[in-house]
Amino acid sequence: MTSHAEFAGHETLMLTAFRNRDTYLNTCGAWLFARRCLTFMCVPSVESTGASFRRARRIRWPEADYPDSAPTWATYR
């Protein structure tokens, strides 16, 4: 699943795009999270969102996992 979130820190509004890969476990008929793995695409400030995707190195915090970790990304770049 892909998602986005907004958060404020140090008087700056930030956006983040991320993907979570969840593993579920059925225990006594109830589905529970067994594991959640978050991978981040980018976390730019609101003011720099448009420009950040045009740069070779996107504004990132933390370091972006996706799409950099995708096998096809290196061939695309």
Jmol script that loads the backbone (N, CA, C; Angstrom):
load data "model"
ATOM      1  N   MET A   1       0.840  -1.160   0.000  1.00  0.00           N
ATOM      2  CA  MET A   1       0.000   0.000   0.000  1.00  0.00           C
ATOM      3  C   MET A   1       0.891   1.230   0.000  1.00  0.00           C
ATOM      4  N   THR A   2       0.539   2.229  -0.787  1.00  0.00           N
ATOM      5  CA  THR A   2       1.254   3.495  -0.770  1.00  0.00           C
ATOM      6  C   THR A   2       0.414   4.522  -0.027  1.00  0.00           C
ATOM      7  N   SER A   3       1.086   5.438   0.612  1.00  0.00           N
ATOM      8  CA  SER A   3       0.403   6.450   1.419  1.00  0.00           C
ATOM      9  C   SER A   3       1.204   7.728   1.400  1.00  0.00           C
ATOM     10  N   HIS A   4       0.627   8.758   1.978  1.00  0.00           N
ATOM     11  CA  HIS A   4       1.370   9.983   2.206  1.00  0.00           C
ATOM     12  C   HIS A   4       0.963  10.531   3.563  1.00  0.00           C
ATOM     13  N   ALA A   5       1.812  11.354   4.109  1.00  0.00           N
ATOM     14  CA  ALA A   5       1.537  11.966   5.403  1.00  0.00           C
ATOM     15  C   ALA A   5       2.133  13.360   5.426  1.00  0.00           C
ATOM     16  N   GLU A   6       1.597  14.176   6.275  1.00  0.00           N
ATOM     17  CA  GLU A   6       2.127  15.516   6.489  1.00  0.00           C
ATOM     18  C   GLU A   6       2.553  15.613   7.945  1.00  0.00           C
ATOM     19  N   PHE A   7       3.637  16.321   8.190  1.00  0.00           N
ATOM     20  CA  PHE A   7       4.025  16.571   9.568  1.00  0.00           C
ATOM     21  C   PHE A   7       4.781  17.887   9.658  1.00  0.00           C
ATOM     22  N   ALA A   8       4.727  18.486  10.827  1.00  0.00           N
ATOM     23  CA  ALA A   8       5.385  19.764  11.056  1.00  0.00           C
ATOM     24  C   ALA A   8       6.505  19.570  12.056  1.00  0.00           C
ATOM     25  N   GLY A   9       7.617  20.192  11.781  1.00  0.00           N
ATOM     26  CA  GLY A   9       8.754  20.145  12.692  1.00  0.00           C
ATOM     27  C   GLY A   9       9.643  21.338  12.456  1.00  0.00           C
ATOM     28  N   HIS A  10      10.106  21.950  13.504  1.00  0.00           N
ATOM     29  CA  HIS A  10      10.995  23.112  13.397  1.00  0.00           C
ATOM     30  C   HIS A  10      10.391  24.186  12.493  1.00  0.00           C
ATOM     31  N   GLU A  11       9.102  24.418  12.654  1.00  0.00           N
ATOM     32  CA  GLU A  11       8.371  25.449  11.908  1.00  0.00           C
ATOM     33  C   GLU A  11       8.330  25.219  10.406  1.00  0.00           C
ATOM     34  N   THR A  12       8.491  23.970   9.984  1.00  0.00           N
ATOM     35  CA  THR A  12       8.436  23.627   8.562  1.00  0.00           C
ATOM     36  C   THR A  12       7.410  22.516   8.371  1.00  0.00           C
ATOM     37  N   LEU A  13       6.539  22.683   7.392  1.00  0.00           N
ATOM     38  CA  LEU A  13       5.572  21.639   7.060  1.00  0.00           C
ATOM     39  C   LEU A  13       6.206  20.713   6.032  1.00  0.00           C
ATOM     40  N   MET A  14       6.233  19.421   6.325  1.00  0.00           N
ATOM     41  CA  MET A  14       6.859  18.434   5.452  1.00  0.00           C
ATOM     42  C   MET A  14       5.800  17.468   4.929  1.00  0.00           C
ATOM     43  N   LEU A  15       6.052  16.921   3.749  1.00  0.00           N
ATOM     44  CA  LEU A  15       5.223  15.872   3.160  1.00  0.00           C
ATOM     45  C   LEU A  15       6.082  14.636   3.026  1.00  0.00           C
ATOM     46  N   THR A  16       5.474  13.481   3.111  1.00  0.00           N
ATOM     47  CA  THR A  16       6.223  12.258   2.869  1.00  0.00           C
ATOM     48  C   THR A  16       5.389  11.300   2.040  1.00  0.00           C
ATOM     49  N   ALA A  17       6.043  10.635   1.123  1.00  0.00           N
ATOM     50  CA  ALA A  17       5.408   9.572   0.340  1.00  0.00           C
ATOM     51  C   ALA A  17       6.084   8.280   0.760  1.00  0.00           C
ATOM     52  N   PHE A  18       5.290   7.274   1.082  1.00  0.00           N
ATOM     53  CA  PHE A  18       5.877   6.024   1.539  1.00  0.00           C
ATOM     54  C   PHE A  18       5.037   4.832   1.122  1.00  0.00           C
ATOM     55  N   ARG A  19       5.645   3.685   1.224  1.00  0.00           N
ATOM     56  CA  ARG A  19       4.983   2.419   0.917  1.00  0.00           C
ATOM     57  C   ARG A  19       5.156   1.522   2.134  1.00  0.00           C
ATOM     58  N   ASN A  20       4.085   0.870   2.548  1.00  0.00           N
ATOM     59  CA  ASN A  20       4.244  -0.096   3.625  1.00  0.00           C
ATOM     60  C   ASN A  20       3.880  -1.490   3.130  1.00  0.00           C
ATOM     61  N   ARG A  21       4.742  -2.420   3.505  1.00  0.00           N
ATOM     62  CA  ARG A  21       4.522  -3.831   3.185  1.00  0.00           C
ATOM     63  C   ARG A  21       4.228  -4.524   4.504  1.00  0.00           C
ATOM     64  N   ASP A  22       2.994  -4.960   4.633  1.00  0.00           N
ATOM     65  CA  ASP A  22       2.557  -5.584   5.877  1.00  0.00           C
ATOM     66  C   ASP A  22       2.469  -7.093   5.732  1.00  0.00           C
ATOM     67  N   THR A  23       2.783  -7.766   6.808  1.00  0.00           N
ATOM     68  CA  THR A  23       2.590  -9.207   6.907  1.00  0.00           C
ATOM     69  C   THR A  23       1.578  -9.419   8.016  1.00  0.00           C
ATOM     70  N   TYR A  24       0.552 -10.193   7.721  1.00  0.00           N
ATOM     71  CA  TYR A  24      -0.533 -10.404   8.678  1.00  0.00           C
ATOM     72  C   TYR A  24      -0.490 -11.820   9.236  1.00  0.00           C
ATOM     73  N   LEU A  25      -1.078 -11.966  10.402  1.00  0.00           N
ATOM     74  CA  LEU A  25      -1.140 -13.255  11.074  1.00  0.00           C
ATOM     75  C   LEU A  25      -2.564 -13.435  11.587  1.00  0.00           C
ATOM     76  N   ASN A  26      -3.164 -14.573  11.257  1.00  0.00           N
ATOM     77  CA  ASN A  26      -4.518 -14.856  11.732  1.00  0.00           C
ATOM     78  C   ASN A  26      -4.413 -15.641  13.030  1.00  0.00           C
ATOM     79  N   THR A  27      -4.829 -15.012  14.106  1.00  0.00           N
ATOM     80  CA  THR A  27      -4.781 -15.635  15.422  1.00  0.00           C
ATOM     81  C   THR A  27      -6.195 -15.705  15.986  1.00  0.00           C
ATOM     82  N   CYS A  28      -6.675 -16.916  16.162  1.00  0.00           N
ATOM     83  CA  CYS A  28      -8.025 -17.129  16.733  1.00  0.00           C
ATOM     84  C   CYS A  28      -9.096 -16.373  15.958  1.00  0.00           C
ATOM     85  N   GLY A  29      -8.959 -16.331  14.637  1.00  0.00           N
ATOM     86  CA  GLY A  29      -9.957 -15.676  13.789  1.00  0.00           C
ATOM     87  C   GLY A  29      -9.786 -14.173  13.656  1.00  0.00           C
ATOM     88  N   ALA A  30      -8.786 -13.593  14.298  1.00  0.00           N
ATOM     89  CA  ALA A  30      -8.526 -12.151  14.203  1.00  0.00           C
ATOM     90  C   ALA A  30      -7.231 -11.925  13.437  1.00  0.00           C
ATOM     91  N   TRP A  31      -7.276 -11.022  12.474  1.00  0.00           N
ATOM     92  CA  TRP A  31      -6.086 -10.691  11.697  1.00  0.00           C
ATOM     93  C   TRP A  31      -5.294  -9.620  12.434  1.00  0.00           C
ATOM     94  N   LEU A  32      -4.022  -9.885  12.654  1.00  0.00           N
ATOM     95  CA  LEU A  32      -3.132  -8.970  13.357  1.00  0.00           C
ATOM     96  C   LEU A  32      -1.912  -8.681  12.498  1.00  0.00           C
ATOM     97  N   PHE A  33      -1.284  -7.531  12.745  1.00  0.00           N
ATOM     98  CA  PHE A  33      -0.034  -7.226  12.068  1.00  0.00           C
ATOM     99  C   PHE A  33       1.063  -8.092  12.655  1.00  0.00           C
ATOM    100  N   ALA A  34       1.732  -8.849  11.817  1.00  0.00           N
ATOM    101  CA  ALA A  34       2.889  -9.613  12.258  1.00  0.00           C
ATOM    102  C   ALA A  34       4.157  -8.784  12.041  1.00  0.00           C
ATOM    103  N   ARG A  35       4.129  -7.958  10.971  1.00  0.00           N
ATOM    104  CA  ARG A  35       5.305  -7.160  10.633  1.00  0.00           C
ATOM    105  C   ARG A  35       4.884  -6.018   9.725  1.00  0.00           C
ATOM    106  N   ARG A  36       5.495  -4.872   9.892  1.00  0.00           N
ATOM    107  CA  ARG A  36       5.268  -3.735   9.006  1.00  0.00           C
ATOM    108  C   ARG A  36       6.621  -3.187   8.591  1.00  0.00           C
ATOM    109  N   CYS A  37       6.812  -3.045   7.292  1.00  0.00           N
ATOM    110  CA  CYS A  37       8.065  -2.519   6.752  1.00  0.00           C
ATOM    111  C   CYS A  37       7.728  -1.263   5.943  1.00  0.00           C
ATOM    112  N   LEU A  38       8.226  -0.116   6.378  1.00  0.00           N
ATOM    113  CA  LEU A  38       7.998   1.144   5.678  1.00  0.00           C
ATOM    114  C   LEU A  38       9.194   1.469   4.794  1.00  0.00           C
ATOM    115  N   THR A  39       8.923   1.872   3.573  1.00  0.00           N
ATOM    116  CA  THR A  39       9.962   2.362   2.681  1.00  0.00           C
ATOM    117  C   THR A  39       9.537   3.750   2.219  1.00  0.00           C
ATOM    118  N   PHE A  40      10.466   4.688   2.225  1.00  0.00           N
ATOM    119  CA  PHE A  40      10.152   6.083   1.930  1.00  0.00           C
ATOM    120  C   PHE A  40      10.596   6.473   0.533  1.00  0.00           C
ATOM    121  N   MET A  41       9.762   7.281  -0.125  1.00  0.00           N
ATOM    122  CA  MET A  41      10.109   7.793  -1.438  1.00  0.00           C
ATOM    123  C   MET A  41      10.804   9.150  -1.295  1.00  0.00           C
ATOM    124  N   CYS A  42      10.244  10.025  -0.494  1.00  0.00           N
ATOM    125  CA  CYS A  42      10.844  11.342  -0.300  1.00  0.00           C
ATOM    126  C   CYS A  42      10.161  12.033   0.865  1.00  0.00           C
ATOM    127  N   VAL A  43      10.831  13.044   1.362  1.00  0.00           N
ATOM    128  CA  VAL A  43      10.238  13.866   2.418  1.00  0.00           C
ATOM    129  C   VAL A  43      10.675  15.313   2.191  1.00  0.00           C
ATOM    130  N   PRO A  44      10.049  15.994   1.239  1.00  0.00           N
ATOM    131  CA  PRO A  44      10.409  17.391   1.008  1.00  0.00           C
ATOM    132  C   PRO A  44       9.548  18.328   1.855  1.00  0.00           C
ATOM    133  N   SER A  45       9.991  19.562   1.999  1.00  0.00           N
ATOM    134  CA  SER A  45       9.145  20.573   2.617  1.00  0.00           C
ATOM    135  C   SER A  45       8.045  20.912   1.618  1.00  0.00           C
ATOM    136  N   VAL A  46       6.952  21.449   2.101  1.00  0.00           N
ATOM    137  CA  VAL A  46       5.828  21.799   1.222  1.00  0.00           C
ATOM    138  C   VAL A  46       6.291  22.772   0.144  1.00  0.00           C
ATOM    139  N   GLU A  47       7.121  23.740   0.514  1.00  0.00           N
ATOM    140  CA  GLU A  47       7.576  24.758  -0.441  1.00  0.00           C
ATOM    141  C   GLU A  47       8.420  24.172  -1.570  1.00  0.00           C
ATOM    142  N   SER A  48       9.139  23.088  -1.313  1.00  0.00           N
ATOM    143  CA  SER A  48      10.045  22.538  -2.331  1.00  0.00           C
ATOM    144  C   SER A  48       9.518  21.268  -2.988  1.00  0.00           C
ATOM    145  N   THR A  49       8.270  20.907  -2.739  1.00  0.00           N
ATOM    146  CA  THR A  49       7.734  19.652  -3.265  1.00  0.00           C
ATOM    147  C   THR A  49       7.828  19.569  -4.784  1.00  0.00           C
ATOM    148  N   GLY A  50       7.389  20.584  -5.490  1.00  0.00           N
ATOM    149  CA  GLY A  50       7.397  20.543  -6.948  1.00  0.00           C
ATOM    150  C   GLY A  50       8.789  20.397  -7.529  1.00  0.00           C
ATOM    151  N   ALA A  51       9.744  21.119  -6.999  1.00  0.00           N
ATOM    152  CA  ALA A  51      11.114  21.098  -7.519  1.00  0.00           C
ATOM    153  C   ALA A  51      11.868  19.837  -7.120  1.00  0.00           C
ATOM    154  N   SER A  52      11.501  19.221  -6.016  1.00  0.00           N
ATOM    155  CA  SER A  52      12.292  18.097  -5.509  1.00  0.00           C
ATOM    156  C   SER A  52      12.281  16.885  -6.428  1.00  0.00           C
ATOM    157  N   PHE A  53      11.215  16.675  -7.174  1.00  0.00           N
ATOM    158  CA  PHE A  53      11.137  15.504  -8.052  1.00  0.00           C
ATOM    159  C   PHE A  53      11.903  15.691  -9.354  1.00  0.00           C
ATOM    160  N   ARG A  54      12.281  16.914  -9.678  1.00  0.00           N
ATOM    161  CA  ARG A  54      13.038  17.162 -10.908  1.00  0.00           C
ATOM    162  C   ARG A  54      14.541  17.062 -10.682  1.00  0.00           C
ATOM    163  N   ARG A  55      14.971  16.977  -9.448  1.00  0.00           N
ATOM    164  CA  ARG A  55      16.399  16.923  -9.147  1.00  0.00           C
ATOM    165  C   ARG A  55      16.911  15.491  -9.212  1.00  0.00           C
ATOM    166  N   ALA A  56      18.188  15.346  -9.543  1.00  0.00           N
ATOM    167  CA  ALA A  56      18.796  14.007  -9.566  1.00  0.00           C
ATOM    168  C   ALA A  56      18.778  13.399  -8.168  1.00  0.00           C
ATOM    169  N   ARG A  57      19.040  14.226  -7.169  1.00  0.00           N
ATOM    170  CA  ARG A  57      18.981  13.747  -5.788  1.00  0.00           C
ATOM    171  C   ARG A  57      17.836  14.499  -5.112  1.00  0.00           C
ATOM    172  N   ARG A  58      16.747  13.788  -4.902  1.00  0.00           N
ATOM    173  CA  ARG A  58      15.579  14.414  -4.296  1.00  0.00           C
ATOM    174  C   ARG A  58      15.883  14.835  -2.857  1.00  0.00           C
ATOM    175  N   ILE A  59      15.176  15.835  -2.376  1.00  0.00           N
ATOM    176  CA  ILE A  59      15.310  16.223  -0.974  1.00  0.00           C
ATOM    177  C   ILE A  59      14.807  15.058  -0.148  1.00  0.00           C
ATOM    178  N   ARG A  60      15.638  14.553   0.723  1.00  0.00           N
ATOM    179  CA  ARG A  60      15.256  13.334   1.420  1.00  0.00           C
ATOM    180  C   ARG A  60      15.582  13.390   2.903  1.00  0.00           C
ATOM    181  N   TRP A  61      14.662  12.937   3.664  1.00  0.00           N
ATOM    182  CA  TRP A  61      14.889  12.673   5.075  1.00  0.00           C
ATOM    183  C   TRP A  61      13.859  11.658   5.501  1.00  0.00           C
ATOM    184  N   PRO A  62      14.164  10.496   5.901  1.00  0.00           N
ATOM    185  CA  PRO A  62      15.500   9.905   5.840  1.00  0.00           C
ATOM    186  C   PRO A  62      15.858   9.595   4.396  1.00  0.00           C
ATOM    187  N   GLU A  63      16.969   8.930   4.163  1.00  0.00           N
ATOM    188  CA  GLU A  63      17.332   8.547   2.805  1.00  0.00           C
ATOM    189  C   GLU A  63      16.182   7.780   2.168  1.00  0.00           C
ATOM    190  N   ALA A  64      15.908   8.052   0.938  1.00  0.00           N
ATOM    191  CA  ALA A  64      14.799   7.400   0.253  1.00  0.00           C
ATOM    192  C   ALA A  64      15.115   5.936  -0.025  1.00  0.00           C
ATOM    193  N   ASP A  65      14.123   5.099   0.173  1.00  0.00           N
ATOM    194  CA  ASP A  65      14.251   3.679  -0.130  1.00  0.00           C
ATOM    195  C   ASP A  65      13.679   3.377  -1.510  1.00  0.00           C
ATOM    196  N   TYR A  66      12.617   4.092  -1.846  1.00  0.00           N
ATOM    197  CA  TYR A  66      11.876   3.814  -3.053  1.00  0.00           C
ATOM    198  C   TYR A  66      11.794   5.094  -3.863  1.00  0.00           C
ATOM    199  N   PRO A  67      12.045   5.124  -5.085  1.00  0.00           N
ATOM    200  CA  PRO A  67      12.234   4.016  -6.004  1.00  0.00           C
ATOM    201  C   PRO A  67      13.670   3.536  -6.123  1.00  0.00           C
ATOM    202  N   ASP A  68      14.605   4.145  -5.375  1.00  0.00           N
ATOM    203  CA  ASP A  68      16.022   3.814  -5.513  1.00  0.00           C
ATOM    204  C   ASP A  68      16.325   2.325  -5.374  1.00  0.00           C
ATOM    205  N   SER A  69      15.570   1.621  -4.534  1.00  0.00           N
ATOM    206  CA  SER A  69      15.840   0.197  -4.303  1.00  0.00           C
ATOM    207  C   SER A  69      15.207  -0.708  -5.370  1.00  0.00           C
ATOM    208  N   ALA A  70      14.371  -0.153  -6.220  1.00  0.00           N
ATOM    209  CA  ALA A  70      13.732  -0.962  -7.266  1.00  0.00           C
ATOM    210  C   ALA A  70      14.751  -1.324  -8.343  1.00  0.00           C
ATOM    211  N   PRO A  71      14.783  -2.584  -8.791  1.00  0.00           N
ATOM    212  CA  PRO A  71      15.763  -3.007  -9.796  1.00  0.00           C
ATOM    213  C   PRO A  71      15.697  -2.195 -11.085  1.00  0.00           C
ATOM    214  N   THR A  72      14.525  -1.720 -11.457  1.00  0.00           N
ATOM    215  CA  THR A  72      14.386  -0.980 -12.709  1.00  0.00           C
ATOM    216  C   THR A  72      14.815   0.479 -12.594  1.00  0.00           C
ATOM    217  N   TRP A  73      14.977   0.980 -11.379  1.00  0.00           N
ATOM    218  CA  TRP A  73      15.318   2.402 -11.203  1.00  0.00           C
ATOM    219  C   TRP A  73      16.700   2.716 -11.770  1.00  0.00           C
ATOM    220  N   ALA A  74      17.675   1.879 -11.525  1.00  0.00           N
ATOM    221  CA  ALA A  74      19.032   2.121 -12.024  1.00  0.00           C
ATOM    222  C   ALA A  74      19.059   2.175 -13.552  1.00  0.00           C
ATOM    223  N   THR A  75      18.304   1.334 -14.200  1.00  0.00           N
ATOM    224  CA  THR A  75      18.266   1.347 -15.668  1.00  0.00           C
ATOM    225  C   THR A  75      17.557   2.584 -16.179  1.00  0.00           C
ATOM    226  N   TYR A  76      16.554   3.021 -15.459  1.00  0.00           N
ATOM    227  CA  TYR A  76      15.819   4.239 -15.841  1.00  0.00           C
ATOM    228  C   TYR A  76      16.710   5.453 -15.723  1.00  0.00           C
ATOM    229  N   ARG A  77      17.478   5.541 -14.640  1.00  0.00           N
ATOM    230  CA  ARG A  77      18.331   6.706 -14.404  1.00  0.00           C
ATOM    231  C   ARG A  77      19.413   6.722 -15.452  1.00  0.00           C
TER     232      ARG A  77
END
end "model"
wireframe off; spacefill off
backbone 0.3
color backbone group
